[in-house]
């Protein structure tokens, strides 16, 4: 069985541990993802520049990827390099080349994690079985582009099987997209164990702080977090809020931009810095308005950082209320302020959350069973040939 695993840069944090586990199991799996200038610094990638020509390059050819050389086989990870400023006709020829490049590897399974766009859609025509990991069974509320929804429909159409990372929205997914229940399998994300091989770098944040981190988007509910922290400042004048992540500030941030206790780092945060920022935070907050599941939970818990999350999607399953974190209703600044107040007032509760993450969460987050979930789906398709 030969697997081509085709993904996106923003999923490298959850893909790398899975691909590594499958490599260690002896599975013939090759991992591909496209990269443009806008994607060179995203998730686990922190490249100074992309190459100036179209091409498929092994990750081992990028010096910045060497930090993972003892973690994963970089010679089986391929970056599909797409430079800017090239005429569309060149992209058409290039993706035809990508198709032939993968075709000659004679894959048994083409596994993809996101809808393909434009000329990359030619890969749907590969003569093999197809499986899709569906990270978002339903689109986030911030996604309003009808073209993206059309591309999602096309991606679902070509898949023979689907793997969902939670059961929270499975029924809605089946109904909305007319998906046969028998074609859906479930698994989860495990510990982000690549953090163990990363040399952390000083984050230059010395104050006491709580943390929001990750991509900034309108479904993340950051406005409620800012309001909650402002409500609590008089009671906890020495506690700051750090908002760390790249994205457009979608709400009126002017009331907060001159407050010294709210620090916005609106840029890509290298994984080595993010690890340090997480480890030094009192706790992190996911004030999401809607969600399916989130790699933010895996990242936080992999550094034993407790969480406050909203009761949306799979978050209240991933974060056990009163055990590894606190669960609150979404879009409720007062409830969020109460939860923050509770943790800041009860340091013993935070200590217990950290101990529970270590003793309860981490032992159940190994990637072996997760890799076997993927293998079961792939094997079921090869047997049906």
NORTAJO-V517211 format. One record per residue. N is the residue number from 1. RES is the residue in one small letter. PHI is phi in whole degrees, 0 to 359 (NA if undefined). OMEGA is omega as a letter, one per 30 degrees, with the letter a starting at -180 (NA if undefined). Layout:
n;res;phi;omega
N;RES;PHI;OMEGA
N;RES;PHI;OMEGA
This chain:
n;res;phi;omega
1;x;NA;l
2;x;244;a
3;x;249;l
4;x;256;a
5;x;253;a
6;x;251;a
7;x;222;a
8;x;228;a
9;x;301;a
10;x;287;l
11;x;255;a
12;x;299;a
13;x;293;l
14;x;266;l
15;x;280;a
16;x;305;l
17;x;298;l
18;x;293;a
19;x;299;l
20;x;300;a
21;x;297;l
22;x;293;l
23;x;300;a
24;x;294;l
25;x;277;l
26;x;85;l
27;x;284;l
28;x;280;a
29;x;230;l
30;x;238;a
31;x;250;a
32;x;239;l
33;x;205;l
34;x;283;l
35;x;221;l
36;x;242;a
37;x;298;l
38;x;286;a
39;x;252;a
40;x;290;l
41;x;234;a
42;x;201;a
43;x;53;a
44;x;272;a
45;x;263;l
46;x;217;a
47;x;269;l
48;x;292;l
49;x;198;l
50;x;262;a
51;x;286;a
52;x;275;a
53;x;230;l
54;x;299;l
55;x;169;l
56;x;245;a
57;x;235;l
58;x;292;a
59;x;299;l
60;x;294;l
61;x;277;l
62;x;254;a
63;x;305;a
64;x;293;a
65;x;278;a
66;x;297;l
67;x;296;a
68;x;256;a
69;x;296;l
70;x;268;a
71;x;258;a
72;x;215;l
73;x;283;a
74;x;290;l
75;x;283;l
76;x;248;l
77;x;243;a
78;x;239;l
79;x;263;l
80;x;270;a
81;x;276;a
82;x;236;a
83;x;289;l
84;x;275;l
85;x;78;l
86;x;262;a
87;x;294;a
88;x;302;a
89;x;299;l
90;x;292;l
91;x;294;l
92;x;299;l
93;x;297;a
94;x;295;a
95;x;291;l
96;x;294;l
97;x;296;l
98;x;300;l
99;x;302;a
100;x;294;l
101;x;302;a
102;x;287;a
103;x;303;a
104;x;292;l
105;x;279;l
106;x;52;a
107;x;291;l
108;x;276;a
109;x;229;l
110;x;252;a
111;x;252;l
112;x;233;a
113;x;243;a
114;x;205;l
115;x;294;l
116;x;281;a
117;x;235;l
118;x;46;a
119;x;288;l
120;x;295;a
121;x;297;l
122;x;300;a
123;x;292;l
124;x;297;a
125;x;273;l
126;x;303;a
127;x;280;l
128;x;205;l
129;x;289;a
130;x;231;l
131;x;230;l
132;x;236;l
133;x;279;a
134;x;259;l
135;x;290;a
136;x;235;l
137;x;304;l
138;x;238;a
139;x;295;l
140;x;296;a
141;x;298;a
142;x;281;a
143;x;271;a
144;x;238;a
145;x;281;a
146;x;296;l
147;x;295;a
148;x;296;l
149;x;294;l
150;x;297;l
151;x;291;l
152;x;298;l
153;x;301;l
154;x;295;l
155;x;298;l
156;x;293;a
157;x;298;a
158;x;277;a
159;x;282;l
160;x;275;l
161;x;221;a
162;x;231;l
163;x;243;l
164;x;258;a
165;x;265;l
166;x;197;l
167;x;261;a
168;x;303;a
169;x;244;a
170;x;298;a
171;x;296;l
172;x;298;l
173;x;297;l
174;x;301;a
175;x;289;a
176;x;296;a
177;x;250;l
178;x;53;a
179;x;265;l
180;x;288;a
181;x;303;a
182;x;291;l
183;x;267;a
184;x;255;l
185;x;239;a
186;x;233;l
187;x;210;a
188;x;207;l
189;x;265;l
190;x;256;l
191;x;295;l
192;x;277;a
193;x;286;l
194;x;295;l
195;x;298;a
196;x;290;a
197;x;259;a
198;x;264;l
199;x;279;a
200;x;290;l
201;x;242;a
202;x;306;a
203;x;270;l
204;x;60;l
205;x;240;a
206;x;259;a
207;x;281;l
208;x;285;a
209;x;210;l
210;x;256;a
211;x;225;l
212;x;249;l
213;x;220;l
214;x;121;l
215;x;300;l
216;x;273;a
217;x;209;a
218;x;292;l
219;x;274;a
220;x;278;l
221;x;70;a
222;x;294;l
223;x;299;l
224;x;290;l
225;x;292;l
226;x;299;a
227;x;295;a
228;x;296;a
229;x;294;l
230;x;296;l
231;x;296;a
232;x;263;a
233;x;299;a
234;x;298;a
235;x;284;a
236;x;233;a
237;x;294;a
238;x;262;l
239;x;258;a
240;x;252;l
241;x;248;l
242;x;250;l
243;x;252;a
244;x;240;l
245;x;163;a
246;x;263;l
247;x;149;a
248;x;277;l
249;x;287;a
250;x;269;l
251;x;236;a
252;x;288;a
253;x;268;a
254;x;303;l
255;x;296;a
256;x;247;a
257;x;292;l
258;x;258;l
259;x;275;a
260;x;293;a
261;x;268;l
262;x;240;a
263;x;247;l
264;x;257;l
265;x;248;a
266;x;271;a
267;x;199;l
268;x;296;l
269;x;254;l
270;x;305;a
271;x;300;l
272;x;294;l
273;x;286;a
274;x;298;l
275;x;302;l
276;x;293;l
277;x;299;l
278;x;295;a
279;x;296;a
280;x;267;l
281;x;283;l
282;x;296;l
283;x;192;l
284;x;245;a
285;x;230;l
286;x;243;a
287;x;272;a
288;x;298;l
289;x;279;l
290;x;208;a
291;x;189;l
292;x;256;l
293;x;226;a
294;x;210;l
295;x;294;l
296;x;300;l
297;x;298;a
298;x;297;a
299;x;295;a
300;x;295;a
301;x;292;l
302;x;292;l
303;x;252;l
304;x;61;l
305;x;261;l
306;x;296;a
307;x;226;l
308;x;253;a
309;x;229;l
310;x;269;a
311;x;276;l
312;x;227;l
313;x;54;a
314;x;267;a
315;x;301;a
316;x;289;l
317;x;272;a
318;x;290;a
319;x;248;a
320;x;282;a
321;x;299;l
322;x;79;a
323;x;242;l
324;x;245;a
325;x;178;a
326;x;235;l
327;x;248;a
328;x;227;l
329;x;290;l
330;x;284;l
331;x;56;a
332;x;220;a
333;x;297;a
334;x;292;l
335;x;297;l
336;x;293;l
337;x;297;l
338;x;297;a
339;x;292;l
340;x;295;l
341;x;304;a
342;x;300;a
343;x;287;l
344;x;291;a
345;x;274;a
346;x;228;a
347;x;298;l
348;x;295;l
349;x;292;l
350;x;298;l
351;x;299;l
352;x;292;l
353;x;301;a
354;x;298;l
355;x;296;l
356;x;292;l
357;x;301;a
358;x;291;a
359;x;268;a
360;x;253;a
361;x;284;a
362;x;303;a
363;x;298;a
364;x;258;a
365;x;247;l
366;x;291;a
367;x;271;a
368;x;300;l
369;x;294;l
370;x;295;l
371;x;300;l
372;x;294;l
373;x;298;l
374;x;295;a
375;x;298;l
376;x;298;l
377;x;294;a
378;x;297;a
379;x;295;l
380;x;298;l
381;x;282;l
382;x;290;l
383;x;288;a
384;x;275;a
385;x;289;NA
